[in-house]
Amino acid sequence: MRGVKRGSRCAWRTVVDDRMGPAARRAFAFALLLVPGCSQPEGDRPAGAGYESPHAEAIEEARALLDSLMLAEAIPGLSVAIGRGTQLIWSEGLGFSDMTHDVMVTPLTRFRVGSVSKPITAAALGVLVEAGALDLDAPVQDYVPSFPEKRWPVTTRQLAGHLGGIRHYRGLENFSRTRYPTVLSGLAIFADDSLINEPGTEFSYSSYAWNLISAVVEGASGVDFLEYMDSVVFDPLGMDRTEADWNAPIIRDRTRFYMADSAGQVFNAPYVDNSYKWAGGGFLSTPEDMLVFANAHLEPGFLQAETLEMLFASQRLRDGTETGYGVGWRSATNEHGERIVSHTGGSVGGRTVLTLNRDTGLIVAIVANLSGAPISNALAGRVEEIFRAGVEAN
C-alpha cells in the first residue's frame, strides 16, 4: 500500500474561515490547534496553534488507534470528530483524500456517509410530523399516489423501521451508473416488485425503503426533496458542508473514493451515480457536520421531546419483538447501561459511523474513503471510551 504512514501526513484542526457560513461559525467555537508532528510550514500555521487541549492524552491514544487501523486495513484517508453538546473536543483528518496528488484529509474534507443519510432524512420526517403534514401510519400512497399498491398496505413508519417489506439491493445495483433526475424516477428500480414479506412481521434492512421515504417527504411537503432538506435540516442546523453527492458539479473538498483487494492493494473505486438514493445513502458530509446534527438530537429544541423519542424508540414486530431500530436510528445500551443511538453507513468508496450517547452527551463521528473499511459501532465505542474519563473530569 502506498501512502498512509507516519511523517508523510499533515492533519490539522478546522480553521473558521470564509468557506464556512455564519451558522457553522455559531455552531462551534472552534479552538485553533495544529496537530503535533504536522509538516505544515510555520508561516502557514493558524493563530493559536500553540493551544494545548485538555484532552491531549486521549487524543494521542485515539489517534494511535486510528493510525493502526488505517495501516492494518489499507485505509487511504479518515476523518474523526468527537464532541459533547456544543463542545468540539477533537477533530482531525488523517491520511490522503487524493492519493494521486498527495492531497491530505482535513476536517473540511467531504466523504460519502452512506446510510447515515437515513437518520439525517429522519429529521425531515420529524419536522413534517410536528407540522401535522405527515401521518406516519397512513399508507404511503397518501403521499406518493404513483407508487403501486401491494398485497398489503405499507406505512411510512414501517418503511422507516425496515418493516415495510421493500427489498434491498440485488446484485450490483448499488453500483448504479444511471442518473435519475428526480426522486420519483429513481423509484422505478423497485416499484413494481412484490413485497418480500408482510409489513410488520419481519425486520429486513432496505435502503430502497428510504428512497420511497424521500418521495413521501416530497408528497407531504410539496417541495423537492433536496430543497426541503436544505430548508428544514441543513440550513437551520448550520450543516454547511452536507449536500447531495451529485457527480457533475465541482464540490469543493470532496474526497476521492477507493477500494482495496484482499492483499491490501488500494485502487480507485468505480464510477457510480447515487442520484437514485439520496435519502437511503446519497449524502456527502464531514464529521463536524455530523456532530452538529447529532447534538441537535440530544435535547428538545430543533425537534420536540416526543418527536425525539419517536425517532429513537425501537419499533416492534407484530409479535412484540423489539427490532433495535426506530425511525432512522438504531438504539442500544452500552456496557455502562447508557442509551446509545447510532447509524453506520457503507457506500462505494466510503464507510461511516455516527453515535450519540444520550446520557453523557458524547458524540463520535468517523468517516473513511475506502469501501468496506471497518468503521463500526464497536470502533466508535472504543474511541468514546478513551475520552470518557477526561470528559467526566471536565
C-alpha positions in Angstrom: 0.0 0.0 0.0 1.2 3.5 -0.8 0.6 6.4 1.5 -0.6 6.2 5.0 2.5 6.4 7.1 3.9 8.5 9.9 5.8 11.6 8.9 4.1 11.8 5.5 0.7 13.1 6.6 -0.2 16.5 7.8 -3.6 16.9 9.6 -4.9 20.0 11.3 -8.0 21.3 13.0 -10.6 23.2 11.2 -10.0 26.9 10.9 -13.1 29.1 10.9 -12.6 30.9 7.5 -14.6 32.3 4.6 -15.5 28.8 3.4 -17.9 28.4 6.4 -21.2 30.1 6.6 -22.3 32.1 9.7 -24.4 29.3 11.0 -21.5 27.0 11.1 -19.4 29.6 13.0 -22.2 29.8 15.6 -22.4 26.0 15.9 -19.0 25.5 17.4 -16.4 27.9 19.0 -13.5 26.2 17.3 -10.2 26.0 19.1 -7.3 26.7 16.7 -5.0 23.8 17.2 -2.2 22.4 15.0 -1.7 18.7 15.5 1.8 17.9 16.7 4.0 16.3 14.0 2.4 18.1 11.1 4.9 19.3 8.5 2.9 22.4 7.6 5.2 25.4 7.1 5.5 27.6 10.1 4.3 30.7 8.3 1.0 28.9 7.3 0.0 27.9 10.8 -3.1 29.4 12.1 -3.1 31.8 15.0 -3.5 30.0 18.3 -1.6 26.9 17.1 0.1 26.6 20.5 -3.1 25.9 22.3 -2.9 22.7 24.4 -6.1 20.6 24.5 -7.1 19.4 28.0 -7.8 16.1 26.2 -4.3 15.8 24.7 -3.6 12.3 26.2 -6.9 11.0 25.0 -6.4 12.5 21.5 -3.0 10.8 21.3 -4.4 7.5 22.3 -7.3 7.7 19.9 -5.1 8.9 17.1 -2.8 5.9 17.6 -5.8 3.6 17.5 -7.0 5.1 14.2 -3.5 5.2 12.7 -3.0 1.5 13.4 -6.4 0.7 11.9 -5.6 2.6 8.8 -2.3 0.8 8.3 -3.8 -2.6 9.0 -6.8 -2.1 6.7 -5.1 0.0 3.9 -7.4 2.9 4.5 -6.2 5.9 2.4 -8.0 8.6 4.4 -10.1 9.0 7.5 -11.6 11.9 9.4 -12.9 11.9 13.0 -14.7 14.3 15.3 -15.6 13.9 19.0 -18.0 16.3 20.7 -20.1 16.8 23.8 -23.0 19.1 23.3 -21.7 22.2 21.5 -18.1 21.5 22.7 -15.9 20.2 19.9 -13.3 18.0 21.8 -11.3 16.7 18.8 -11.4 17.0 15.1 -8.7 15.7 12.8 -8.1 14.4 9.3 -5.7 11.5 8.8 -4.1 10.3 5.6 -5.0 11.1 2.0 -8.2 12.3 0.4 -6.4 12.1 -3.0 -3.6 9.6 -3.3 -2.7 10.6 -6.9 -1.9 14.2 -6.0 -0.9 13.7 -2.3 -3.8 15.8 -1.0 -4.3 15.3 2.7 -7.6 14.8 4.6 -8.6 17.8 6.7 -11.8 18.3 8.8 -13.1 20.1 5.8 -12.9 17.0 3.6 -16.3 15.7 2.5 -17.0 12.0 2.5 -19.8 9.7 1.3 -21.7 9.0 4.5 -23.8 6.2 3.1 -26.7 5.1 5.3 -26.1 7.8 7.8 -28.2 9.7 5.3 -31.2 7.8 6.9 -31.1 9.5 10.3 -30.5 12.8 8.5 -33.6 12.2 6.4 -35.5 11.1 9.6 -35.1 14.6 10.9 -37.2 15.9 8.0 -39.9 13.3 8.8 -39.9 14.7 12.4 -40.4 18.2 11.1 -43.3 17.1 8.9 -44.9 15.2 11.7 -44.7 18.2 14.1 -46.2 20.4 11.4 -49.2 18.0 11.0 -48.3 17.4 7.4 -47.4 13.7 7.7 -49.2 10.8 9.3 -46.5 8.1 9.7 -49.2 5.4 9.9 -51.1 6.3 6.7 -50.5 4.2 3.6 -47.6 5.6 1.5 -49.9 6.1 -1.4 -51.5 9.0 0.5 -48.3 10.9 -0.3 -46.9 9.0 -3.3 -50.0 8.1 -5.3 -47.9 6.9 -8.2 -46.4 4.1 -6.1 -48.1 0.8 -7.0 -50.3 -0.7 -4.3 -49.1 -4.0 -3.0 -50.7 -7.1 -1.5 -50.6 -5.4 1.9 -50.7 -1.7 2.8 -47.3 -0.1 3.7 -46.9 2.9 6.0 -44.1 5.4 6.3 -43.3 4.3 9.9 -42.9 0.7 8.7 -40.6 1.9 5.9 -38.5 3.9 8.3 -38.0 0.9 10.6 -37.2 -1.6 7.8 -40.5 -3.3 8.5 -42.2 -2.5 5.2 -41.3 -5.5 3.1 -39.5 -3.4 0.5 -36.5 -5.2 -0.8 -32.8 -4.1 -0.5 -30.2 -4.1 -3.3 -29.9 -7.0 -5.7 -26.6 -8.0 -7.2 -24.6 -4.9 -8.1 -27.5 -2.4 -8.1 -25.6 -0.2 -5.6 -23.0 0.3 -8.4 -25.6 2.1 -10.5 -24.2 4.5 -13.1 -27.6 5.8 -14.1 -28.5 9.4 -13.4 -32.1 9.8 -12.0 -33.2 13.4 -12.3 -35.9 13.2 -9.7 -36.7 11.2 -6.6 -39.8 9.6 -8.3 -37.8 8.5 -11.3 -35.4 6.5 -9.0 -38.3 4.5 -7.6 -38.6 2.7 -10.9 -35.8 0.3 -9.8 -38.1 -1.5 -7.3 -41.6 0.0 -7.6 -43.1 -3.0 -9.5 -41.5 -5.7 -7.3 -43.6 -7.6 -4.8 -43.1 -7.1 -1.1 -40.7 -9.7 0.4 -42.8 -10.1 3.5 -46.0 -8.8 5.1 -45.2 -5.4 6.6 -44.7 -5.5 10.4 -43.8 -9.2 10.5 -40.0 -9.2 9.8 -37.1 -6.8 10.1 -35.4 -6.6 6.7 -33.0 -3.8 6.1 -33.8 -1.8 3.0 -32.2 1.3 1.6 -34.9 1.3 -1.1 -37.5 1.8 1.6 -35.8 5.1 2.4 -35.8 6.1 -1.3 -39.5 5.7 -1.1 -39.5 7.8 2.1 -37.8 10.7 0.1 -40.9 10.6 -2.2 -43.1 10.7 0.9 -41.3 13.8 2.1 -41.9 15.4 -1.3 -45.5 14.5 -1.3 -46.1 15.7 2.3 -44.2 18.9 1.9 -44.9 19.8 -1.7 -41.3 20.6 -2.1 -38.4 18.9 -3.9 -36.7 16.5 -1.5 -33.2 18.1 -1.6 -34.6 21.6 -1.4 -36.7 20.5 1.6 -33.6 19.0 3.3 -31.7 22.3 2.8 -34.5 24.4 4.2 -35.6 22.4 7.2 -32.4 20.5 8.2 -29.1 21.7 6.7 -29.6 25.4 6.8 -31.3 25.7 10.3 -28.6 23.5 11.8 -25.7 25.1 10.0 -24.7 21.9 8.3 -22.8 23.9 5.6 -20.7 21.0 4.4 -23.5 18.5 3.9 -25.1 18.0 0.5 -26.2 15.5 -2.2 -23.3 13.7 -3.9 -24.1 14.9 -7.4 -21.4 13.8 -9.8 -21.4 16.7 -12.3 -20.8 19.7 -10.0 -17.4 20.6 -8.7 -17.8 20.1 -4.9 -15.0 21.7 -3.0 -13.0 19.3 -0.7 -14.8 16.2 -1.9 -12.6 13.2 -1.3 -11.7 10.7 -4.0 -13.1 7.2 -3.4 -11.2 3.9 -3.0 -11.4 0.2 -2.7 -8.8 -2.4 -1.7 -8.3 -6.1 -2.7 -7.6 -8.9 -0.2 -3.9 -8.2 -0.4 -4.4 -4.6 0.8 -3.7 -3.1 -2.6 -5.7 0.2 -2.9 -7.3 1.2 -6.2 -9.8 3.8 -7.4 -13.4 2.9 -6.7 -15.6 2.6 -9.9 -17.7 5.5 -11.0 -21.2 5.4 -9.6 -24.2 7.8 -9.6 -26.0 8.0 -6.3 -28.9 10.0 -7.6 -31.3 7.1 -7.1 -30.8 7.1 -3.3 -30.4 10.5 -1.6 -32.4 9.5 1.5 -31.1 6.0 1.6 -27.4 6.8 1.3 -26.6 9.6 -1.1 -25.2 12.5 1.0 -21.7 13.9 1.5 -20.7 15.3 4.8 -18.0 15.8 7.4 -17.7 14.5 10.9 -18.0 18.0 12.3 -21.3 18.5 10.5 -22.5 15.1 11.8 -21.7 16.3 15.3 -23.8 19.4 14.8 -26.6 17.2 13.5 -26.4 14.7 16.4 -26.2 17.5 19.0 -29.5 18.8 17.7 -31.0 15.5 18.8 -29.5 15.5 22.3 -32.2 17.8 23.9 -35.5 19.1 22.7 -35.2 22.3 20.6 -34.7 21.5 17.0 -37.3 18.8 17.5 -39.8 18.3 20.3 -39.1 15.8 23.1 -41.9 13.4 21.9 -40.5 13.5 18.3 -37.0 12.6 19.5 -38.5 9.6 21.4 -40.4 8.6 18.3 -37.2 8.6 16.2 -35.2 6.7 18.8 -37.6 4.2 20.3 -37.2 0.7 19.0 -40.1 -0.4 16.7 -41.6 -3.8 17.3 -42.7 -6.7 15.2 -46.3 -7.7 15.2 -45.4 -10.4 17.8 -44.0 -7.7 20.1 -40.3 -8.4 19.4 -38.1 -5.2 19.5 -36.0 -4.6 16.4 -33.5 -2.2 17.9 -34.3 0.3 15.2 -36.6 3.2 15.5 -37.2 5.8 12.7 -33.8 6.1 11.0 -31.8 5.4 14.2 -30.5 2.2 15.8 -30.9 2.1 19.6 -28.9 0.1 22.1 -27.5 0.1 25.6 -23.7 0.1 26.2 -21.8 -1.7 29.0 -22.4 1.3 31.3 -26.2 1.0 30.9 -26.3 4.2 28.9 -28.6 4.8 25.9 -26.7 4.9 22.6 -28.4 5.8 19.3 -26.4 5.4 16.1 -26.1 4.6 12.5 -23.4 3.2 10.2 -23.0 3.8 6.5 -21.4 1.9 3.7 -21.1 3.2 0.1 -18.9 2.8 -2.9 -15.7 4.4 -1.6 -16.9 5.2 1.9 -17.6 4.0 5.4 -19.1 6.0 8.2 -20.3 5.7 11.8 -22.2 8.2 14.0 -23.0 7.5 17.6 -24.8 9.7 20.2 -24.7 8.8 23.9 -28.0 10.2 25.2 -26.8 10.0 28.8 -23.3 11.5 28.7 -23.8 13.7 25.6 -20.7 12.3 23.9 -20.9 12.1 20.1 -18.5 10.2 17.8 -18.3 10.6 14.1 -15.8 8.7 11.9 -15.6 8.6 8.1 -13.2 6.8 5.7 -12.8 6.9 1.9 -12.5 3.1 1.5 -15.2 0.6 0.7 -15.6 -2.0 3.4 -13.3 -0.2 5.9 -14.2 -1.5 9.5 -15.7 1.8 10.6 -18.2 0.4 13.1 -20.2 1.0 16.3 -17.5 -1.0 18.1 -14.8 1.3 16.9 -16.8 4.4 17.9 -17.4 2.8 21.3 -13.6 2.3 21.8 -13.0 5.9 20.8 -15.7 7.1 23.1 -14.3 5.1 26.0 -10.9 6.7 25.5 -12.4 10.2 26.0 -14.9 9.2 28.7 -12.7 9.9 31.8 -11.4 13.2 30.5 -14.9 14.4 29.7 -16.3 13.4 33.0 -13.4 15.3 34.8 -14.1 18.4 32.8 
